[in-house]
């Protein structure tokens, strides 16, 4: 245990970045978003998706990723953004999300492009603004990261779809 002499000034060691302070940032349209790096499994190139009849519009379908069938969500459609044609930068972020009964589910998220991994300190994250009646549809917004060049919307990826929708995806994927 460190002791301090009277009159001495103690400067704590700089806080080391923690994994939970790191976010993978990506683009959708004109917006910048971030996901906790601990939720990311991998980033893959866009690949053919098998359509699932009667699925929600944002569920593009499923892919076979090294022998495992996983659902793929088009985040543009999930966020009611204008459709766009895929580019060479369009990719799938494979994430692990919490499902009911302490289960984990692997899901692919189609995004326009991946930017970088950012260390965002807790003091630079504000709660999402209260959007009135719209707020219930945006529970997946964890916070707003204040950056030097703007604001990134940080997503709580575990809430991007409801438990009932997750269960339907689990059923469709198997």
For each residue, the residues with C-beta under 8 A, 3 or more apart:
1:
2: 10
3:
4: 8 10
5: 8
6:
7:
8: 4 5
9:
10: 2 4
11:
12: 15
13:
14:
15: 12
16:
17: 21 22 119
18: 21 22
19: 22 37 38
20: 36 38
21: 17 18 119 120 121 122
22: 17 18 19 36 37 117 118 119 120
23: 34 35 36 37 117 118 120 145 152 154
24: 34 35 37 40 43 93 114 116 117
25: 32 33 34 114 115 116 117 118 152
26: 32 33 34 35 93 111 112 113 114 115
27: 31 32 33 111 112 113 114 115
28: 31 33 75 76 79 81 111 112
29: 76 81 82 84 112
30:
31: 27 28 81 153
32: 25 26 27 115 150 151 152 153
33: 25 26 27 28 75 111 152 153 154 155
34: 23 24 25 26 118 120 145 152 153 154 155
35: 23 24 26 39 40 93 95 154 155 157
36: 20 22 23 39 40 154 157
37: 19 22 23 24 40 117
38: 19 20
39: 35 36 95 96 97 157 158
40: 24 35 36 37 43 93 94 95
41: 94 95 96 106
42: 94
43: 24 40 91 92 93 94 114
44: 47 65 91 92 94 108
45: 91 92
46: 86 90 91 92 110
47: 44 63 92
48: 63
49: 60 61 62 63 72
50: 61 62 63
51: 55 60 61
52: 55 59 61 62 71 172
53:
54:
55: 51 52 59 61 168 172
56: 59 165 168
57: 77
58: 73 74 75 77 78
59: 52 55 56 71 72 73 74 169 172
60: 49 51 72 73 74 77 110
61: 49 50 51 52 55 71 72
62: 49 50 52 69 70 71 72 172 173
63: 47 48 49 50 69 70 72 92 108
64: 67 68 69
65: 44 68 69 70 94 106 108
66:
67: 64
68: 64 65 106
69: 62 63 64 65 173 174
70: 62 63 65 94 106 107 108 173
71: 52 59 61 62 107 108 169 172 173
72: 49 59 60 61 62 63 92 107 108 109 110
73: 58 59 60 78 107 108 109 110 160 161
74: 58 59 60 77 78 110
75: 28 33 58 78 79 109 110 111 160
76: 28 29 79 81 82 83 84 110 112
77: 57 58 60 74 80 81 83
78: 58 73 74 75 160 161
79: 28 75 76
80: 77
81: 28 29 31 76 77
82: 29 76
83: 76 77
84: 29 76 112
85:
86: 46 90
87: 90 112 113
88:
89: 112 113 114
90: 46 86 87 110 111 112 113
91: 43 44 45 46 110 111 113 114
92: 43 44 45 46 47 63 72 108 109 110 111
93: 24 26 35 40 43 108 109 111 114
94: 40 41 42 43 44 65 70 106 107 108 109
95: 35 39 40 41 106 107 108 109 157
96: 39 41 104 105 106 107
97: 39 104 105 106 107 157 158 160 166
98: 102 103 104 105 158
99: 103 104 105 163 166 167 170
100: 103 163 166 167
101:
102: 98
103: 98 99 100
104: 96 97 98 99
105: 96 97 98 99 166 169 170
106: 41 65 68 70 94 95 96 97
107: 70 71 72 73 94 95 96 97 169
108: 44 63 65 70 71 72 73 92 93 94 95
109: 72 73 75 92 93 94 95 157 160
110: 46 60 72 73 74 75 76 90 91 92
111: 26 27 28 33 75 90 91 92 93 114
112: 26 27 28 29 76 84 87 89 90
113: 26 27 87 89 90 91
114: 24 25 26 27 43 89 91 93 111
115: 25 26 27 32
116: 24 25
117: 22 23 24 25 37
118: 22 23 25 34 145 147 152
119: 17 21 22
120: 21 22 23 34 124 125 145 147 152 154
121: 21 124 125
122: 21 125
123:
124: 120 121 145 146 147
125: 120 121 122 143 144 145 146 154
126: 143 144 146
127: 143 144
128: 131 135 138 141 142 143 144 153
129: 144
130: 135
131: 128 134 135 138
132: 135
133: 136
134: 131 137 138
135: 128 130 131 132 138 139
136: 133 139
137: 134
138: 128 131 134 135 141
139: 135 136 156 159
140: 155 156 157 159 160
141: 128 138 144 153 154 155 156
142: 128 154 155 156
143: 125 126 127 128 154
144: 125 126 127 128 129 141 151 152 153 154
145: 23 34 118 120 124 125 151 152 153 154
146: 124 125 126 151
147: 118 120 124 150 151 152
148:
149:
150: 32 147
151: 32 144 145 146 147
152: 23 25 32 33 34 118 120 144 145 147
153: 31 32 33 34 128 141 144 145
154: 23 33 34 35 36 120 125 141 142 143 144 145
155: 33 34 35 140 141 142 160
156: 139 140 141 142 159 160
157: 35 36 39 95 97 109 140 160
158: 39 97 98
159: 139 140 156
160: 73 75 78 97 109 140 155 156 157
161: 73 78 165 166 169
162: 165 166
163: 99 100 166 167
164: 167 168
165: 56 161 162 168 169
166: 97 99 100 105 161 162 163 169 170
167: 99 100 163 164 170 171
168: 55 56 164 165 171 172
169: 59 71 105 107 161 165 166 172 173
170: 99 105 166 167 173 174
171: 167 168 174
172: 52 55 59 62 71 168 169
173: 62 69 70 71 169 170
174: 69 170 171
